Amino acid sequence: MSPPIHFLNTVQGQQEASDKFSILTPPRTDIFASPTHGYHFSAPIIYTQLPILEFGSAKATISIPFTLHSPKEKEVENPTLQFDQGGLVFVFPGAGTEAKDLVQAEKETHPRWIKAGIEVWEGKAWGSIVVREKWSDWSLFEPGQITATGTYKMTLEMERFGDALMIYTVSEVKKRTLVRKVPWVFLEEERSGVETIMIGVYGARPDPFNEAKGKLLEIGIKSFGVKDQDGKRII
């Protein structure tokens, strides 16, 4: 029996998870931990849970609208904003901690997590990976080309390799490119007290300059799947 799909921080009208769906993402939402900006776990997440040592891999194709407003062009109704993002997320809730407890913006309840996806920075769509062990360790990489429709698409995969979590991009011909190694994820001392992990997809619209005017960001998700250590697909 497949583990259930859960919804956290999602809004009214959110679609059920299927082979292809969208995450409706309101402004002022994020997954982040910063000494200057505090702790945030308000982004909508669609996820499943499983014992940490049963995790093998997770994969999804993420698409994000890319319609930046330019003074030379007709005004865009809902332009892409700084820090708009979506992708895969891997979360370590503490033992006995329920997902709803993670939402509180407090140091004591904020979990460790890893997110990988597409993020807008300085007027460009980037591949983005953030690892939160204490604070948010953010890295960017060149993502490639935007599609003709103004949407950027990327397939990402997280995979256990020994004690490490490896993060890849996957091309249309299924060629994998390693973009980040997080070496401590499955070390015995690091997973002490961690019974299960949350693995899912998310969207975030931090909107630090209040530019969204209440408009939602719609993150496209396709072929989200999770496999166990034996390579068996569990969702």
N, C-alpha and C positions, 0 to 999 in steps of 0.2 A: 504493500500500500504506500503510495507516494505521500510525503509529508505535506501538510497544508500550506497554502500561500496566505501570508498575513499582510495587512495594510497598516502603515503607521504614518500619521500626519497627513493623510490624503484628504482631499476636499470632496464636497458633494459633486456628483457627476463623474467621479473617477471610474474608468473602465475596469472590468475584470481582467485579470492576467490571462493572456492567450498567446498564440504564436506571434501575433502582431498587435500592439496596443500603444497607448500614449499615457504618459504621466502628466497630469495637470498640476502645474507648479506655481503657487502664488508668490507674490513678492515678499521680501523680508524672511526668506527661508534659507537655511544653510546647514552644512555639517562642517564644523570648524572649531578649533581651540587655539586661542591666541592670548598672550599676556596683555595685549592692548585692547582686543575686541571681545574677550571673554569666551564663554563656552556656548556652542550652538549645536542643537540636534533637532532642528525643526523642519528639515527637508522631508517631503513625502518619499517614503520607501516602500517598495513592494518586495517581500522577501520570504524566504523559508528558513527554518532552523534545523540544525542537525549536530550530532556530537562532533567536536572539533577534529578528532582523529579519523572520522569517517569521510571527511571532505577530500575530494580528489581534484575537482576543477569546476569552474563556472564560466559561462560565456554568453555574450549578448552583442547584438548590433545596435548601436546607439545613433540616433540622428537628432540634430539640434538645428532649429531655424537660424539662418544667418542673414539677417536683413538690416544691417546697420544703416542708420539715417545719414545721408550725405547732404550738405547744403546745396549741392549741384543737382540733386535729384528731387523728385516729388516726395513729400514727407511720408514716411512709413508709419502706418497706424500703430504697430506694436514692434518697434525696432529691437534688435538684439542688444542687450545691455552688458556692461562690464561685469564679469564674474558669472554670467549665465552659464549653467553647466548641467551635465547629466552623465550617468555611467553606472558601473558596477560598484558595489560597496560590500565590504567584509567587516563585520563588527564583532567585538569581543565583549558581550555583556558579562558583568560579574556573576558569580554563582548566586542563584536565587533572585537575580534582578529581572524584573519584567520589562518588556519593551517600553511600556508607557512611562516607566520611571526614568528612562534615558532622556526623555524630552526636556526635563527640567534643566535649565542652564546653570548647573552647579558643578563645581570641581569634583565633589564626592560621587556624583552619579554619572558623570560624563565618561563614556567607555573609550577604550582604544579602538581604532578603526583604520581601514585603508580604503581609499576610493580612487577609481581610475576611470577616466572618461574624456569628454570634450569640454573645454572651458574657454570662454571669451576673455581675452586679456589685451588691452591696448588696441582695440579695433580689429583683432584677428582671432580666429578659432585655432586653438592649440590642443594637442594631446596633453592631458593633465593627470598627474598622480600626486596624491597627498597621503602621507602616512602620519597618523597621530599616535605616538607612544607617550610623549609628555605634551609637547606643543605640535602644531601642524607643520610638517616638513613637506614643502610644496616644490614640485619639479614640473617643467614643461618640456614638450618635444614637438618637433615639426610634424603636423598631421597630414600634409598632402594637399589635395585640391578640393575646393567647394564644388558641389554639383551645380548644373545649370539652373536648377530650380531654386537656388538660394538656401539649400540645406546641406549641412556637413554631416557625413556618415562615417562611422568607424566601428569595426568589430574588435572587441577586446576579450581577452581570456585571462583568468587567474587560475594558477595551477600549483598544487603542492609539489615540491621537489625536495625530498628529505625534510630538513627543518625549516626550509625557506618557502616563501610564497613568491612565485615568479609571475610577472605580468607581461603579456604579449599583445601586440596588435596582430590581426590576422587579415591577410589580403584576400581578394576575390578568388585567387587560385590556391587559397588555403596555406600560403606561405606565412610562417610565424616569425615575428621580429621581437626579440626581447627588449623591453623598454624600462624595466625596473626589477630588481631583486630585493626582497625584504627578508633578510636572513634569519630573523629571530622568531618568526611567527609560531613555529611548531616546536621550539625548544621546550623541554620539560619544565624548566623554571619559569618560562614566560607564559605557559598555559596553565600554571598552577592556579586552581580555583576557577578555571574556565571549563564549564561542562559542555556547553553548546555554543555555536557561533550563528550569527545571522548573516546570510548571504543573499544579496538581492540587487535590485536596480533602483536608482533614485534620480530625482531632478532637484535642482536648487536655483533660486533666483535671489541672491543676497540683496540686490538693489540698494547699495549703500548711499546713493545720492537721491533716493526717492523719485526715480524717473519712470517707473513702471505704471504709475497712476492706477494701480489696482489690477492691471492686466496680467493674465496668466501666461507663463511660458509652457509650451507643449513639447515635451521630450518624447521622441518616438523610440519604441523598444521592439526589437524583432528577435525571435529565436532565443529567448532567455532560457538557459538550461543549466542544471547542476548535475554533476556526476560524483559518484563515490570513489573510494580508493581503488576499486576493481574496474573502474571505467563504466559502471552501470549508471545510466541516466535515471535520476530519481525525481526530477521534475522536467 
